Amino acid sequence: MEENKTVGEDEREQEIWSWGAGTEGQLGTGRLQDEHTPQLLHYFSSFAPISSLSCGGAHVIALTPDGRVLTWGRGTSGQLGHGEMVNSLQPKPVKAVEGLVISHASAGWNHSGFVSDTGLVFTCGDGSFGQLGHGDYKSQCTPIEVSYFSSKHVEQIACGMRHSLVLLRDTLGDQVYGFGSGKRGQLGISNDKVKSASLPRITLGLTEVNIISINANGDHSAALSAGGHLYTWGRGFHGASDSYFPHCFPADLSFNLVALGWNHALVQTSEHKVFMIGGYHHGVLGDPQKTALMKHTSAESKEGIMQIIPNLEDNEVLHIAAGAEHSALVTGNGSVMTWGWGEHGQLGLGDTVDQTDPQVVSLGNLAEERAITRVYCGSGFSFVLRTYDGHSQIR
């Protein structure tokens, strides 16, 4: 397979690039090795275009505009949904959901979730913490419908390290549910510690809020409201105490995107600025410009300090992503920038060095201004999906 090939006009409908940790096939290169620079993947053309990706611990889920599902990477817990517990070096269709139009999917550490356009939700993979929501602690190698929601219309699922969240569509009151491990409060189902829940339970504190998106990674959970408010619960950021039910982040800003890592979160505002919460491990920013976004953050604030991402000049940010300990974003001119943990080459900069400031990733001499670019991060790897004019069905 050729690497870093310049793309001809006949191939320019869409490009998919990957880099970082690859020893379990998650990069889709057909090789079991880390890659320190972006690799252009060629055989996706038979499935093209791809509308969205979700990257987990070491596996990837891809959706097509017509609702087909492809998965690859680590499959030893059944998270690929292929009916077996083995890795896959190349994308394979998930045959168990082929009769459905899958509109949303999420890859967790070792489990996966799929939502159909009719509002059904299916899960597979590691179930040892109840994160599949089937009322037991069994793993599944084929997507199984979460029967609890059979009479409800599910809009989204978010899979974290050992827990899952579900968002219902157009439901007043009980919109968000959690299941799986709850030791750090990431389910938001009780004011007290809950070890685990194998059946979905209502997440508290959001009944009067119109939630439009949910996010989970590590032991963190987050949600965004239609009014641009950010709610977080679970493991505390920057050494703060854990939150056992959602708290509204006290910032005088309107947020429209959130990306969670293991120790940090990125948030994007409606004005296309990006801030980071936490990040005191590999993802830490160099000489961060700490900002008093909160009216007055008290010393006992549970949320942690929010920092503006430096060195972006006046660039608007159009998309964000977070891995375990690394971060990525897309600027208004189509540039991809990364920083944080670099041990596996997940920053795509040609080395394994950590970076404390955003660095531009080289993706070749391409007509970036004619493309819609999205970036996605797994725990130690990254993907870029770039779709050119006339084929921009990505989300």
Disulfide bonds with the S-S distance in Angstrom:
none
